[in-house]
Amino acid sequence: MRRMPTDPNVTTVHLGQFSRETANEIAGELEAAGIVWWYKQPGWLSSLWEFGVRLFVDRDRLDDAREIARRVIAEMEPGTGED
């Protein structure tokens, strides 16, 4: 996973907090869509109360990123998608 955005002119916003597996799948789809992203995982101490990986995406592509996240979650967890 990429740690920080590669373009200093891009402002990122919080997309959500996900399990490592889900975050990895979403990250792959964000890459494929050309959406700048980065992640933050809890440190060894904060992992006691903070679970999952937080993903951040290009503010200008937030709607696209949300749609990707919804789709990935629905594919990974049948029954959680929109009907």
C-alpha positions in Angstrom: 0.0 0.0 0.0 1.1 3.5 -0.7 1.9 5.6 2.4 1.4 9.2 1.2 0.0 10.9 -2.0 2.6 11.3 -4.7 1.3 14.6 -6.0 1.9 17.5 -3.5 -0.9 19.5 -5.2 -3.5 16.9 -4.2 -5.6 17.4 -1.1 -6.8 14.2 0.5 -9.9 13.5 2.6 -10.9 10.6 4.8 -12.7 7.8 2.8 -13.3 5.4 5.7 -11.8 2.9 8.1 -11.7 -0.7 6.8 -10.3 -4.1 7.7 -6.9 -4.7 6.2 -8.3 -7.1 3.6 -11.0 -4.7 2.5 -8.7 -1.7 2.5 -6.3 -3.6 0.3 -9.0 -4.5 -2.2 -10.3 -0.9 -2.3 -6.7 0.4 -2.7 -6.3 -1.8 -5.8 -9.5 -0.4 -7.3 -8.5 3.2 -6.5 -5.2 2.6 -8.3 -7.0 1.1 -11.3 -9.2 4.2 -11.4 -6.3 6.6 -11.2 -7.4 8.0 -7.8 -4.6 9.3 -5.6 -4.8 7.7 -2.1 -2.9 6.9 1.0 -3.5 5.0 4.2 -2.8 5.1 7.9 -2.7 2.1 10.2 -2.7 2.2 13.9 0.6 2.0 15.7 1.4 -0.9 18.0 -0.1 0.8 21.1 -3.1 2.5 19.4 -4.0 -0.9 17.8 -5.4 -1.8 21.2 -8.3 0.5 20.7 -8.2 1.5 17.1 -9.0 -1.2 14.5 -8.5 -1.3 10.8 -6.9 0.9 8.2 -7.9 4.4 7.4 -7.9 5.3 3.7 -7.6 8.8 2.4 -8.3 9.9 -1.2 -8.1 12.8 -3.5 -10.8 15.3 -2.4 -11.8 15.9 -6.0 -12.4 12.2 -6.6 -14.2 11.5 -3.3 -17.5 10.6 -4.9 -15.8 8.1 -7.3 -13.8 6.6 -4.4 -17.0 6.2 -2.3 -18.6 4.3 -5.1 -15.6 2.0 -5.4 -15.6 1.4 -1.7 -19.3 0.5 -1.7 -18.9 -1.8 -4.6 -15.9 -3.6 -3.1 -17.6 -4.0 0.3 -20.7 -5.4 -1.4 -18.6 -7.9 -3.4 -16.7 -9.0 -0.3 -19.7 -9.1 2.0 -22.7 -10.3 0.1 -25.9 -8.9 1.5 -24.4 -5.5 2.5 -24.8 -3.8 -0.9 -27.7 -1.6 -1.9 -30.7 -3.4 -3.4 
